[in-house]
Amino acid sequence: MKTECCLVKDLLPLYAENMVSDETAALVAEHLNECADCAARAERLRQPAAEIPAPEATADEAAPLRRVKKNLKKRKAAVALLAAAAAFLAVFAVFSHLTRPNYVPFENSGAAVHIAANGVMSVSFSEAVTSCRVVPVQIPDAPEAYEIEIEAWSSGWDKILGKKAGTVVLPESPAKEQPQRVYYCDMAKQGDLLCLYGEPRDDGGIVLPRLFLGAYFFAALALAAAAGLLRVLLRRNEKAATALEYILFAPLSYLAAHLVLLQGFVSYSAARDFVMLCAAAAGVYGILAGVRMLRKTEKY
């Protein structure tokens, strides 16, 4: 019977397509009536191709396909992150350059104080000045007395917008009194204070630049060194090493942004520069993270 089953199984494809002689078909039909296994096989062969159930993949067979699909999704996400971060950084670097204040020397500023008939004080500038900042400063030991310090600059962004400082009204004190002195802060010449109105102070004056950006730079450098050292020591622990890599990217991004946007640590507009550095560092971090994700996907 076993030999007969083997012979019939070989004939079943031809039998299912009616490609055997009548005698052979009769013999096969007779065998199918007696053998349930061969009959089931013949029934499957008679089904249309679309109705034949596809064999289900085992868990071991499906695992590689799932890994490939997951890896492709990660690669697409990494490419999208890398492209977005690079575009953001390029646009932001241009914006930062255009909005950087270029302090105007006093001799080019045309700064002059005017007093109207109603006592309102104002200061006018030449066309070289596109923006200014007026800072009231209380005089020590004189609560109601104050003086004014003026900073003036130009920027590429202001020039694109056609902005001019023109004439600016100076603020009054709460007691409606005029300032005792008005100073022009010549940031282009190491922060010298030049008196535009009133009697200058006996000790003169100077505006010191802010230096905290240097402290932040070296703090980021120390953090990068510490994270890098821990990354080396824990290189065999994959999860810890991965986490430390992303931690390391943060100070490295800040350092890179500082070196690209600034040429030193001294700044008269440190608050503005720090915000710009943090935003640029976010773009650099995105690029580093995207590159790291791409390299990770290439291992699979």
C-alpha positions in Angstrom: 0.0 0.0 0.0 2.9 2.3 0.8 4.3 1.8 -2.7 0.9 2.4 -4.3 0.5 5.7 -2.3 3.9 6.9 -3.6 2.9 6.2 -7.2 -0.5 7.9 -6.8 1.0 11.0 -5.1 3.3 11.4 -8.2 0.2 11.1 -10.5 -2.0 13.4 -8.4 -0.9 16.7 -10.1 -1.7 15.3 -13.5 -4.9 13.7 -12.2 -6.1 17.0 -10.7 -5.6 18.7 -14.2 -7.3 15.8 -16.0 -4.1 15.0 -17.9 -4.1 11.2 -17.4 -5.7 8.5 -19.4 -9.1 7.1 -18.4 -7.6 3.8 -17.2 -5.1 5.7 -15.0 -7.8 8.0 -13.7 -9.9 5.0 -12.7 -7.0 3.4 -10.8 -6.2 6.7 -9.0 -9.9 7.2 -8.2 -10.2 3.7 -6.8 -7.1 4.4 -4.6 -8.5 7.7 -3.4 -11.6 5.9 -2.2 -9.5 3.7 0.0 -6.8 6.2 1.2 -7.9 9.3 3.1 -4.4 10.9 3.0 -4.1 10.8 -0.8 -7.8 11.9 -1.1 -7.0 15.0 1.1 -3.9 15.8 -1.0 -6.0 15.5 -4.2 -8.6 17.9 -2.8 -6.0 20.5 -2.1 -4.6 20.2 -5.6 -8.1 20.8 -7.0 -8.5 24.1 -5.1 -7.7 27.4 -7.0 -4.3 28.8 -6.2 -5.8 31.8 -4.4 -7.8 29.5 -2.0 -4.8 27.4 -1.0 -3.9 28.7 2.5 -0.4 30.0 2.8 1.7 28.3 5.4 2.0 30.5 8.5 5.5 31.6 9.3 6.9 30.4 12.6 8.1 32.8 15.2 11.7 32.1 14.3 11.0 32.7 10.6 9.2 36.0 11.2 11.7 37.5 13.7 14.3 38.6 11.0 11.6 40.3 9.0 10.3 42.2 12.0 13.9 43.3 12.7 14.3 44.6 9.2 11.1 46.6 9.3 12.0 48.0 12.7 15.4 49.0 11.4 14.0 50.7 8.4 11.7 52.8 10.5 14.6 53.8 12.7 16.7 54.7 9.7 13.9 56.9 8.3 13.5 58.6 11.6 17.3 59.2 11.8 17.4 60.6 8.3 14.5 62.9 9.1 16.1 64.1 12.3 19.4 64.7 10.6 17.9 66.7 7.8 15.7 68.8 10.1 18.6 69.6 12.5 20.9 70.5 9.7 18.4 72.8 8.0 17.6 74.4 11.4 21.2 75.0 12.2 22.0 76.5 8.8 19.0 78.9 9.0 19.7 79.8 12.6 23.4 80.5 12.0 22.5 83.0 9.3 19.8 84.6 11.5 22.3 84.8 14.4 24.9 86.5 12.2 22.3 89.0 10.8 21.0 89.9 14.3 24.4 90.3 16.0 24.8 93.8 17.3 27.7 95.8 15.8 28.3 98.6 18.3 28.7 102.0 16.7 31.6 104.1 17.9 30.6 107.5 19.4 32.1 109.5 16.5 29.9 107.7 14.0 26.8 107.6 16.1 25.8 111.3 15.9 24.4 110.9 19.4 23.1 114.2 20.8 20.7 115.1 23.6 17.8 117.5 23.0 15.5 119.2 25.5 12.1 120.3 24.2 10.2 123.4 25.5 8.1 121.1 27.7 11.2 119.7 29.3 11.1 116.3 27.6 14.5 115.0 26.8 15.4 112.9 23.8 18.5 111.7 22.0 19.0 111.6 18.3 21.3 109.3 16.2 22.8 109.3 12.8 21.7 106.8 10.1 24.6 104.5 11.2 22.6 103.5 14.3 19.7 101.1 13.7 18.8 100.2 17.3 19.6 101.4 20.8 19.0 100.6 24.4 18.3 103.2 27.1 19.2 102.1 30.6 18.2 104.2 33.6 20.7 103.9 36.5 20.0 105.0 40.0 22.7 107.1 41.6 24.0 105.8 44.9 22.9 107.7 48.0 20.4 109.7 46.0 17.1 107.8 45.7 15.4 110.3 43.4 18.4 111.0 41.3 19.4 108.9 38.3 21.5 108.9 35.1 21.0 107.2 31.8 23.3 105.0 29.8 22.7 104.6 26.1 24.0 101.7 24.0 23.7 102.0 20.2 24.4 99.5 17.4 23.5 98.4 13.9 22.8 94.9 12.6 22.3 93.3 9.2 18.7 92.3 10.1 17.8 95.9 10.9 19.3 97.1 7.6 17.3 94.5 5.7 14.1 95.8 7.4 15.2 99.4 6.8 15.1 100.2 10.5 16.7 103.4 12.0 17.0 104.4 15.6 16.2 108.1 14.7 15.2 110.0 17.9 14.4 108.3 21.2 12.6 110.0 24.1 14.5 109.5 27.4 12.5 108.2 30.4 11.7 110.4 33.4 12.2 109.4 37.0 9.1 108.4 39.1 9.3 112.0 40.5 9.1 113.4 36.9 12.7 114.7 37.2 15.2 114.8 34.4 18.3 112.6 34.6 21.4 114.3 36.0 23.7 112.8 33.4 23.3 111.0 30.1 26.2 108.7 29.0 26.9 107.1 25.7 28.4 103.6 26.2 31.0 103.2 23.5 31.1 99.4 23.3 33.2 99.6 20.2 36.0 101.1 22.3 36.1 98.9 25.3 32.9 100.3 27.0 34.1 103.9 27.6 31.3 106.1 29.0 31.1 109.4 27.2 29.0 112.2 28.9 26.4 113.7 26.5 24.5 115.7 29.1 25.3 117.0 32.6 28.5 117.1 34.6 30.5 113.8 34.2 31.4 111.9 37.3 34.7 112.6 38.8 35.8 109.0 38.6 34.8 108.7 34.9 33.3 105.4 34.1 33.4 102.3 32.0 31.0 99.5 31.1 32.6 96.1 31.8 31.8 93.2 29.4 30.1 90.0 30.7 32.4 87.0 31.2 30.1 84.3 32.3 30.1 82.7 28.8 33.7 81.7 29.4 32.6 80.0 32.7 29.9 78.1 30.8 32.3 77.1 28.1 34.8 75.5 30.5 31.9 73.9 32.5 30.8 72.3 29.3 34.3 71.2 28.6 34.6 69.5 32.0 31.2 67.8 31.6 32.3 66.5 28.2 35.5 65.1 29.6 33.7 63.4 32.5 31.0 61.9 30.2 33.7 60.7 27.7 35.7 59.1 30.5 32.6 57.3 31.8 31.7 56.2 28.3 35.2 54.5 28.0 35.0 52.9 31.4 31.5 51.5 30.8 31.9 50.6 27.1 31.0 46.9 27.8 27.6 47.9 29.2 25.6 48.7 26.1 22.7 50.5 27.7 25.0 52.7 29.9 27.3 53.4 27.0 24.4 54.5 24.8 23.0 56.8 27.5 26.4 58.3 28.1 26.9 59.0 24.4 23.7 61.0 24.3 24.7 62.8 27.5 28.1 63.5 25.9 26.5 65.1 22.9 25.0 67.9 25.0 28.3 69.6 26.2 29.9 68.8 22.8 27.0 70.6 21.0 27.4 73.7 23.3 31.1 73.8 22.7 30.7 73.5 18.9 28.1 76.2 18.9 30.3 78.5 20.9 33.3 78.0 18.6 31.1 78.6 15.5 29.1 81.6 16.7 31.5 83.4 19.0 35.2 84.2 18.7 35.9 84.5 22.4 34.4 84.8 25.9 34.0 88.5 26.3 30.5 89.9 25.3 28.6 93.1 25.9 25.4 91.3 24.9 26.0 88.1 26.9 22.3 87.3 27.6 21.5 87.5 23.9 24.6 85.4 22.9 23.7 82.7 25.5 20.2 82.3 24.1 21.7 82.0 20.6 24.3 79.5 21.8 21.6 77.3 23.4 19.5 77.3 20.2 22.4 76.5 18.0 23.5 73.8 20.4 20.1 72.2 20.0 20.7 72.0 16.2 24.1 70.5 16.6 22.7 68.0 19.1 20.1 66.9 16.6 22.8 66.3 14.0 25.0 64.3 16.3 22.0 62.2 17.5 20.9 61.6 13.9 24.4 60.5 12.8 24.6 58.2 15.8 21.2 56.6 15.0 22.2 56.1 11.3 25.4 54.3 12.4 23.4 52.1 14.8 21.1 51.0 12.0 24.0 50.1 9.7 25.0 47.3 12.2 21.9 45.3 11.5 
